[in-house]
Amino acid sequence: MRARLSGVVFDSLAMRPLARAVVQLVSAREATQARSVETGENGAFAFDSVQAGTYLLGFYHALIDSLGITPPLVRVDVRTSGDLRAPLAVPSAFTLRTALCGPRAISDSLGVFVGFVRSAVDGLTRPKSTVKVQWSEITIGGEGIQRVTPSVQGETSEVGGVAICGVPMGGTVMLHAWNATDSSGFAELEVPSTGLLRRDLFVGPSRAVSLRDSTADSTGITTTVLRGNGVLRGVVRRPDGEPLEGARLTFWGSGVEVATTSTGAYRMQELPAGTYTMEARALGFLPQRHAIDIMEGNETVTDLRLESFGTYLDTVKVTARRVFASREMRDFEERRKRGFGTFLDEDDIEKRNPFFMADLLRMTPGVQVIPGQFGSRILMRGMGFSAFCYPAVFIDGMKVMNVDGDIDAFVNVQEIRAMEVYPRGGSVPVQFQTLDGCGSLVIWTGGRRPKYEAPKKK
């Protein structure tokens, strides 16, 4: 008596059949009696001429290895001839979250990060490494608007894998990995709505380099960045596939920034090895951020295709009407007349066409924009021309806690209607002064006035 055993291996994470999985059928009585087949593009497998008996059915795939889980096994009892069906599946995100983090992860809507820490030199996993996941949250309390940075971290196992519970579902997180000798940069990633984020992080060697801002005054600003022997190159294209000239690419934490050529090509050198974030932007296109793996001694090639703003903007219908200035804007104009500080109104902001706060402030007198681990940091002078410091930030009149100069974490630059910049503590209006003596950045949000032409008189 012989039977035919068939089925489909299904990827419950991607919700599609799993191709090129190795399916094994092993006798429960004699482990040496094993047969293997590989699934096709449709995830299907089949074993012909299966003798009567009890078997264990399982499968192997790189996806299973990457999740750091034991391959699921199914018991199959063959008692009659004919066709038997035995479906196999990669566990769902719900199942994995529950197994790794317990039922509380489901009730509290918490996600999990799963991955391996690998060497950027040889690609091997690295036990005894630490992975930290952090994200930004905005809280409103008695002390005004504050940005807090919750974090969770975990240690890799003996095989270099790690599972970290408690990450926010559907949000943006920063990941950083390190061990006794090597580290990664900060990788910005999105946690899927399923709550399962899977990615390997590479750690590698780097050297600290001090850079002096050439645009600063005679005292200058010195910032420390990471450099190495890595190379990243590629081509940036428009949505239609044509090369995009003049796009700017920044490699976080390295101080390296380049522009694309007429062919859309770019090349970055002296990059630290490991997983870092690269940021790409160009006028008229949506900015992008990508986690990039730089391998020691190898060139990494990453091609990008930027999406046009026009793809995401719906038709705007404008009805002409008289615009009444709000009290905040009237006060803004009164302070501008006094001549202290730099003032940017709607027209000024539109002319600069900024993607991030750094774009809006880069050419502002008294303000320094320098590279940081998460992109650009914004600095001003302290009282008496002392060392550079992080300015106080007020949004719609309310002070926010600004601990690291990353203003983009508080406000979307596209929502800014007007801004006041006071680079010296002595020039700050009393309502925007703080005890630290640094300058202040005052931001007013709201919809910018639509631009339209008045109808011609007949």
C-alpha positions as a printed NumPy array, in Angstrom:
array([[  0.   ,   0.   ,   0.   ],
       [  1.393,   3.327,  -1.055],
       [ -0.011,   6.866,  -0.852],
       [  0.694,  10.246,  -2.38 ],
       [  1.286,  13.076,   0.119],
       [  1.003,  16.652,  -1.137],
       [  0.331,  20.164,   0.103],
       [  1.328,  23.816,  -0.039],
       [  3.766,  25.739,   2.178],
       [  2.163,  29.096,   2.952],
       [  3.946,  32.224,   4.187],
       [  1.535,  33.673,   6.759],
       [  3.669,  36.813,   7.14 ],
       [  3.597,  37.814,   3.475],
       [  0.237,  36.091,   2.86 ],
       [  1.434,  34.141,  -0.178],
       [  2.828,  30.678,  -1.021],
       [  6.45 ,  30.097,  -0.042],
       [  8.654,  29.148,  -2.993],
       [ 11.941,  27.232,  -2.784],
       [ 11.294,  25.781,   0.653],
       [ 12.868,  22.375,   1.346],
       [ 10.165,  20.018,   2.645],
       [ 11.297,  16.903,   4.533],
       [  9.348,  13.744,   5.271],
       [ 10.996,  11.636,   8.004],
       [  9.885,   8.293,   9.402],
       [  8.945,   8.575,  13.082],
       [ 10.425,   5.132,  13.73 ],
       [ 13.638,   5.464,  11.731],
       [ 15.137,   8.946,  11.333],
       [ 17.473,   7.77 ,   8.576],
       [ 14.467,   7.149,   6.347],
       [ 14.012,  10.701,   5.066],
       [ 12.961,  12.242,   1.752],
       [ 13.186,  15.862,   0.596],
       [ 11.565,  17.949,  -2.129],
       [ 11.593,  21.653,  -2.962],
       [  8.465,  23.732,  -3.386],
       [  7.777,  25.46 ,  -6.677],
       [  6.774,  29.061,  -7.242],
       [  3.256,  28.18 ,  -6.111],
       [  4.558,  26.712,  -2.842],
       [  3.35 ,  23.212,  -3.759],
       [  5.128,  19.967,  -2.863],
       [  4.371,  16.258,  -3.296],
       [  5.789,  12.89 ,  -2.188],
       [  4.839,   9.856,  -4.269],
       [  4.825,   6.204,  -3.168],
       [  4.709,   6.863,   0.582],
       [  4.531,   3.592,   2.509],
       [  2.166,   3.08 ,   5.438],
       [  3.47 ,   4.423,   8.726],
       [  3.848,   7.504,  10.919],
       [  5.937,  10.414,   9.666],
       [  7.082,  13.877,  10.691],
       [  6.652,  16.527,   8.003],
       [  8.5  ,  19.83 ,   8.152],
       [ 10.283,  22.386,   6.026],
       [ 13.367,  24.596,   5.958],
       [ 13.74 ,  28.026,   4.435],
       [ 15.92 ,  31.104,   4.912],
       [ 12.858,  32.896,   6.286],
       [ 12.587,  30.387,   9.142],
       [ 16.281,  30.833,   9.912],
       [ 15.944,  34.621,   9.873],
       [ 13.1  ,  34.49 ,  12.395],
       [ 15.225,  32.387,  14.727],
       [ 12.443,  29.873,  15.318],
       [ 12.296,  26.078,  15.23 ],
       [ 10.797,  24.752,  11.985],
       [  7.186,  23.68 ,  12.567],
       [  6.553,  19.919,  12.372],
       [  3.355,  18.075,  11.436],
       [  2.609,  14.431,  12.302],
       [  1.271,  12.461,   9.343],
       [ -0.287,   8.996,   9.685],
       [ -0.454,   7.04 ,   6.43 ],
       [ -3.002,   4.247,   6.821],
       [ -4.586,   3.943,   3.379],
       [ -3.552,   4.385,  -0.215],
       [ -4.645,   7.353,  -2.283],
       [ -4.036,  11.079,  -1.964],
       [ -3.32 ,  12.766,   1.369],
       [ -3.115,  16.528,   2.007],
       [ -0.856,  18.095,   4.635],
       [ -0.558,  21.901,   4.514],
       [  2.44 ,  23.647,   6.094],
       [  2.82 ,  27.297,   7.041],
       [  5.171,  29.914,   8.422],
       [  3.614,  31.082,  11.713],
       [  1.637,  34.326,  11.484],
       [  2.823,  37.585,  13.038],
       [  0.103,  37.172,  15.684],
       [  1.377,  33.708,  16.583],
       [  5.018,  34.811,  16.668],
       [  4.266,  37.877,  18.796],
       [  2.363,  35.725,  21.269],
       [  5.071,  33.051,  21.357],
       [  7.937,  35.524,  21.768],
       [  6.328,  38.128,  24.032],
       [  3.331,  36.48 ,  25.678],
       [ -0.369,  37.403,  25.561],
       [  0.28 ,  40.893,  26.95 ],
       [  1.867,  41.911,  23.644],
       [ -1.488,  41.316,  21.973],
       [ -3.638,  43.021,  24.618],
       [ -1.35 ,  46.095,  24.746],
       [ -0.902,  46.25 ,  20.947],
       [  2.875,  45.969,  21.242],
       [  5.181,  44.774,  18.488],
       [  8.412,  42.805,  18.423],
       [ 11.739,  43.183,  16.627],
       [ 13.432,  39.979,  15.48 ],
       [ 16.827,  39.709,  13.823],
       [ 20.468,  38.728,  13.937],
       [ 23.51 ,  40.883,  14.575],
       [ 26.122,  40.158,  11.916],
       [ 29.664,  41.279,  11.23 ],
       [ 30.104,  43.739,   8.371],
       [ 33.522,  42.132,   7.788],
       [ 32.645,  38.453,   7.256],
       [ 28.836,  38.338,   7.515],
       [ 28.881,  35.892,  10.433],
       [ 26.514,  36.302,  13.37 ],
       [ 27.823,  38.01 ,  16.485],
       [ 26.817,  36.626,  19.903],
       [ 27.186,  38.861,  22.972],
       [ 25.941,  41.915,  21.095],
       [ 23.362,  44.459,  22.24 ],
       [ 20.499,  45.875,  20.18 ],
       [ 18.632,  48.993,  21.275],
       [ 15.304,  50.089,  19.808],
       [ 14.127,  53.634,  20.503],
       [ 11.383,  55.911,  19.247],
       [  9.951,  59.375,  19.868],
       [  6.703,  60.188,  21.617],
       [  5.168,  63.61 ,  22.182],
       [  3.516,  64.16 ,  25.567],
       [  1.481,  67.14 ,  26.754],
       [  1.496,  67.857,  30.475],
       [  1.929,  70.536,  33.091],
       [  5.361,  71.429,  31.728],
       [  4.059,  71.88 ,  28.19 ],
       [  4.904,  69.767,  25.172],
       [  7.745,  67.335,  25.74 ],
       [  9.397,  64.788,  23.554],
       [ 10.295,  61.588,  25.318],
       [ 12.41 ,  58.811,  23.873],
       [ 11.345,  55.399,  25.196],
       [ 13.664,  52.515,  24.432],
       [ 13.977,  48.774,  24.89 ],
       [ 17.032,  46.633,  24.332],
       [ 18.122,  43.026,  24.281],
       [ 21.198,  40.818,  24.08 ],
       [ 21.864,  38.396,  21.251],
       [ 21.822,  34.67 ,  21.939],
       [ 24.656,  32.214,  21.404],
       [ 23.76 ,  32.107,  17.706],
       [ 23.567,  35.9  ,  17.384],
       [ 19.775,  36.242,  17.274],
       [ 17.635,  38.591,  19.333],
       [ 13.925,  39.226,  19.917],
       [ 12.924,  42.531,  21.538],
       [  9.339,  42.995,  22.682],
       [  7.492,  46.227,  23.4  ],
       [  8.111,  48.233,  20.212],
       [  5.274,  50.43 ,  18.873],
       [  3.13 ,  48.922,  16.126],
       [  2.929,  50.886,  12.9  ],
       [  5.48 ,  53.487,  14.023],
       [  9.011,  54.584,  13.155],
       [ 11.869,  53.306,  15.308],
       [ 15.636,  53.711,  15.458],
       [ 17.801,  50.623,  15.88 ],
       [ 21.396,  50.588,  17.069],
       [ 23.595,  47.518,  17.608],
       [ 27.021,  47.162,  19.189],
       [ 29.42 ,  44.78 ,  20.888],
       [ 32.839,  45.038,  22.489],
       [ 34.637,  45.976,  19.256],
       [ 32.146,  47.062,  16.573],
       [ 28.894,  48.963,  16.198],
       [ 26.258,  50.007,  13.699],
       [ 24.839,  53.448,  13.128],
       [ 21.199,  54.336,  13.728],
       [ 18.878,  52.611,  11.282],
       [ 15.434,  54.15 ,  10.808],
       [ 12.796,  51.482,  10.148],
       [  9.013,  51.226,  10.061],
       [  7.285,  48.655,  12.255],
       [  4.59 ,  46.976,  10.12 ],
       [  0.982,  47.122,  11.246],
       [  1.266,  43.381,  11.962],
       [  3.654,  44.249,  14.796],
       [  6.536,  42.058,  13.586],
       [  9.692,  43.842,  12.4  ],
       [ 12.344,  41.516,  10.957],
       [ 15.813,  42.722,   9.946],
       [ 19.463,  41.811,  10.448],
       [ 21.815,  44.529,  11.69 ],
       [ 25.466,  44.679,  10.67 ],
       [ 28.171,  45.973,  13.005],
       [ 31.609,  46.97 ,  11.799],
       [ 34.741,  48.984,  12.466],
       [ 34.86 ,  52.774,  12.245],
       [ 37.073,  55.634,  13.294],
       [ 36.033,  58.883,  14.961],
       [ 36.895,  62.039,  13.012],
       [ 36.494,  65.622,  14.231],
       [ 35.084,  68.033,  11.654],
       [ 35.099,  71.807,  11.929],
       [ 32.189,  73.658,  10.365],
       [ 33.702,  75.849,   7.651],
       [ 30.731,  78.219,   7.788],
       [ 31.165,  79.004,  11.463],
       [ 32.972,  81.991,  12.925],
       [ 36.6  ,  81.963,  14.04 ],
       [ 35.829,  79.777,  17.032],
       [ 34.128,  77.232,  14.802],
       [ 32.023,  74.231,  15.69 ],
       [ 33.681,  70.864,  16.004],
       [ 31.549,  67.772,  15.661],
       [ 32.602,  64.138,  15.793],
       [ 31.552,  61.825,  12.966],
       [ 32.318,  58.223,  12.057],
       [ 34.355,  57.274,   9.005],
       [ 35.699,  54.062,   7.508],
       [ 36.641,  52.368,   4.248],
       [ 33.156,  51.721,   2.897],
       [ 31.844,  52.904,  -0.482],
       [ 28.214,  53.443,  -1.484],
       [ 27.193,  54.26 ,  -5.028],
       [ 24.137,  54.152,  -7.223],
       [ 21.755,  56.109,  -9.42 ],
       [ 18.803,  58.264,  -8.397],
       [ 15.93 ,  58.371, -10.88 ],
       [ 12.683,  60.213, -11.416],
       [  9.347,  58.339, -11.326],
       [  9.556,  57.816, -15.103],
       [ 13.007,  56.228, -14.821],
       [ 14.968,  59.23 , -16.098],
       [ 18.106,  60.196, -14.097],
       [ 17.64 ,  62.909, -11.476],
       [ 20.406,  65.52 , -11.318],
       [ 21.101,  67.549,  -8.19 ],
       [ 19.516,  65.194,  -5.651],
       [ 21.343,  65.379,  -2.33 ],
       [ 22.212,  62.276,  -0.335],
       [ 23.306,  62.292,   3.299],
       [ 24.796,  59.346,   5.185],
       [ 23.765,  59.74 ,   8.827],
       [ 26.482,  59.976,  11.426],
       [ 29.334,  60.288,   8.909],
       [ 29.126,  63.918,   7.816],
       [ 29.236,  62.71 ,   4.193],
       [ 26.851,  64.478,   1.804],
       [ 26.979,  64.349,  -2.008],
       [ 24.882,  65.445,  -4.993],
       [ 23.947,  63.374,  -8.024],
       [ 25.51 ,  64.122, -11.408],
       [ 23.728,  64.779, -14.709],
       [ 23.37 ,  61.005, -15.091],
       [ 21.791,  60.675, -11.637],
       [ 24.873,  58.879, -10.316],
       [ 26.309,  59.372,  -6.84 ],
       [ 29.276,  57.991,  -4.954],
       [ 30.005,  58.181,  -1.213],
       [ 33.387,  57.229,   0.199],
       [ 35.041,  56.78 ,   3.606],
       [ 31.856,  55.363,   5.091],
       [ 31.854,  53.359,   8.338],
       [ 31.015,  49.676,   8.052],
       [ 27.677,  48.479,   9.388],
       [ 23.988,  49.351,   9.098],
       [ 23.305,  53.084,   8.821],
       [ 20.615,  55.385,   7.414],
       [ 20.939,  57.224,   4.102],
       [ 18.671,  60.166,   3.35 ],
       [ 17.848,  61.332,  -0.186],
       [ 16.047,  64.524,  -1.173],
       [ 15.521,  66.748,  -4.19 ],
       [ 13.373,  69.764,  -4.971],
       [  9.887,  68.735,  -6.007],
       [ 10.266,  65.141,  -4.79 ],
       [  9.356,  63.331,  -1.601],
       [ 12.394,  62.697,   0.628],
       [ 13.353,  59.108,   1.389],
       [ 15.298,  57.396,   4.151],
       [ 16.752,  53.915,   3.749],
       [ 18.646,  51.585,   6.083],
       [ 21.843,  50.648,   4.228],
       [ 24.307,  47.832,   4.991],
       [ 27.921,  48.869,   4.314],
       [ 30.254,  45.873,   4.119],
       [ 33.933,  46.314,   4.907],
       [ 36.084,  46.233,   1.788],
       [ 33.146,  46.072,  -0.635],
       [ 31.171,  48.574,  -2.651],
       [ 27.477,  48.737,  -1.848],
       [ 25.162,  49.627,  -4.734],
       [ 21.779,  51.214,  -3.989],
       [ 19.602,  52.725,  -6.716],
       [ 16.703,  54.987,  -5.77 ],
       [ 13.558,  56.229,  -7.456],
       [ 12.111,  59.377,  -5.888],
       [  8.395,  60.064,  -6.065],
       [  7.135,  63.459,  -7.182],
       [  5.094,  65.615,  -4.814],
       [  2.538,  65.92 ,  -7.602],
       [  1.752,  62.208,  -7.321],
       [  0.42 ,  62.737,  -3.806],
       [ -1.249,  66.149,  -4.164],
       [ -4.909,  66.251,  -5.068],
       [ -6.442,  69.08 ,  -7.072],
       [ -6.746,  72.202,  -4.917],
       [ -9.8  ,  74.367,  -5.376],
       [ -9.318,  77.951,  -4.168],
       [-12.136,  80.3  ,  -3.277],
       [-10.968,  83.921,  -3.076],
       [-11.822,  85.552,   0.215],
       [-10.523,  88.215,   2.501],
       [ -7.863,  86.906,   4.88 ],
       [ -8.026,  88.209,   8.436],
       [ -4.713,  88.011,  10.285],
       [ -4.831,  86.132,  13.585],
       [ -3.643,  87.698,  16.815],
       [ -0.484,  85.556,  16.666],
       [  0.342,  86.818,  13.176],
       [ -0.321,  90.434,  14.163],
       [  2.09 ,  90.015,  17.09 ],
       [  4.55 ,  88.348,  14.704],
       [  4.472,  91.444,  12.46 ],
       [  4.902,  93.768,  15.442],
       [  8.018,  91.911,  16.597],
       [  9.403,  91.907,  13.058],
       [  9.186,  95.718,  12.953],
       [ 11.476,  95.961,  15.995],
       [ 14.346,  94.511,  13.949],
       [ 15.624,  91.837,  16.362],
       [ 16.122,  88.321,  15.017],
       [ 15.24 ,  86.769,  11.673],
       [ 11.625,  86.404,  10.572],
       [ 10.312,  83.998,   7.951],
       [  6.753,  84.429,   6.755],
       [  4.794,  82.252,   4.353],
       [  6.434,  83.729,   1.268],
       [  9.941,  83.217,   2.698],
       [  9.171,  79.597,   3.562],
       [  7.712,  78.897,   0.124],
       [ 10.818,  80.318,  -1.563],
       [ 13.11 ,  78.012,   0.406],
       [ 10.883,  75.007,  -0.383],
       [ 12.173,  73.014,   2.63 ],
       [ 11.913,  69.279,   3.238],
       [ 13.289,  69.418,   6.78 ],
       [ 13.994,  72.101,   9.377],
       [ 17.657,  72.049,   8.391],
       [ 16.688,  73.252,   4.897],
       [ 14.746,  76.144,   6.382],
       [ 17.503,  77.237,   8.769],
       [ 20.692,  76.437,   6.858],
       [ 21.195,  79.991,   5.527],
       [ 19.83 ,  81.811,   8.596],
       [ 22.357,  84.131,  10.321],
       [ 23.52 ,  82.927,  13.728],
       [ 22.283,  79.37 ,  13.214],
       [ 24.561,  76.395,  12.664],
       [ 23.39 ,  73.138,  11.082],
       [ 25.765,  70.247,  11.704],
       [ 25.575,  66.482,  11.059],
       [ 24.249,  64.279,  13.841],
       [ 23.405,  60.631,  14.369],
       [ 19.794,  61.224,  13.239],
       [ 20.441,  63.656,  10.399],
       [ 21.101,  67.334,  11.139],
       [ 21.277,  69.182,  14.455],
       [ 20.475,  72.873,  14.913],
       [ 22.671,  74.999,  17.197],
       [ 22.896,  78.637,  18.312],
       [ 25.248,  80.716,  20.464],
       [ 24.89 ,  81.037,  24.218],
       [ 25.077,  84.305,  26.159],
       [ 28.328,  86.23 ,  25.809],
       [ 29.32 ,  84.316,  22.646],
       [ 29.874,  81.198,  24.734],
       [ 29.823,  77.682,  23.339],
       [ 27.138,  76.607,  20.912],
       [ 23.971,  75.219,  22.455],
       [ 20.559,  73.854,  21.535],
       [ 18.008,  76.667,  21.198],
       [ 14.757,  76.802,  23.119],
       [ 11.836,  75.863,  20.878],
       [  8.333,  77.315,  21.081],
       [  5.519,  75.916,  18.936],
       [  2.387,  78.072,  18.789],
       [  3.556,  79.859,  21.92 ],
       [  4.188,  76.716,  23.997],
       [  7.709,  75.656,  24.959],
       [  8.788,  72.166,  23.993],
       [ 11.666,  70.16 ,  25.416],
       [ 14.5  ,  70.166,  22.875],
       [ 17.314,  68.009,  24.184],
       [ 19.272,  67.157,  21.045],
       [ 18.544,  69.78 ,  18.398],
       [ 16.306,  67.472,  16.344],
       [ 13.426,  69.866,  15.619],
       [ 11.853,  67.627,  12.962],
       [ 10.711,  65.28 ,  15.732],
       [  8.239,  67.93 ,  16.936],
       [  6.801,  69.54 ,  13.826],
       [  6.412,  68.806,  10.13 ],
       [  8.091,  71.595,   8.196],
       [  5.2  ,  71.538,   5.711],
       [  2.872,  72.698,   8.516],
       [  4.914,  75.777,   9.457],
       [  3.24 ,  79.077,   8.626],
       [  5.815,  81.466,  10.105],
       [  8.986,  81.348,  12.178],
       [ 11.043,  83.682,  14.363],
       [ 14.739,  83.   ,  14.92 ],
       [ 16.588,  84.679,  17.799],
       [ 20.202,  83.449,  17.675],
       [ 21.344,  85.439,  20.738],
       [ 19.835,  85.17 ,  24.186],
       [ 19.9  ,  88.947,  24.649],
       [ 17.619,  89.576,  21.66 ],
       [ 14.859,  87.162,  22.658],
       [ 11.478,  88.71 ,  23.62 ],
       [ 10.664,  88.117,  27.267],
       [  7.856,  85.636,  26.545],
       [ 10.312,  83.396,  24.66 ],
       [ 13.279,  83.642,  27.031],
       [ 14.707,  80.741,  29.033],
       [ 17.173,  80.484,  31.892],
       [ 19.917,  78.762,  29.888],
       [ 20.752,  81.92 ,  27.916],
       [ 20.691,  80.224,  24.525],
       [ 18.734,  81.562,  21.569],
       [ 15.135,  80.718,  20.769],
       [ 13.26 ,  79.33 ,  17.801],
       [  9.59 ,  80.348,  17.634],
       [  7.398,  78.366,  15.237],
       [  3.837,  79.152,  14.206],
       [  1.852,  76.392,  12.529],
       [ -1.282,  76.382,  10.426],
       [ -2.351,  76.203,   6.823],
       [ -0.467,  78.562,   4.57 ],
       [ -2.567,  80.978,   2.544],
       [ -3.408,  79.613,  -0.923],
       [ -1.788,  81.438,  -3.794],
       [ -4.179,  82.74 ,  -6.44 ],
       [ -4.452,  85.538,  -8.931],
       [ -7.187,  88.114,  -8.511],
       [ -9.659,  88.113, -11.413],
       [ -9.056,  90.812, -13.975],
       [-11.581,  93.623, -14.164],
       [-13.579,  93.749, -17.357]])
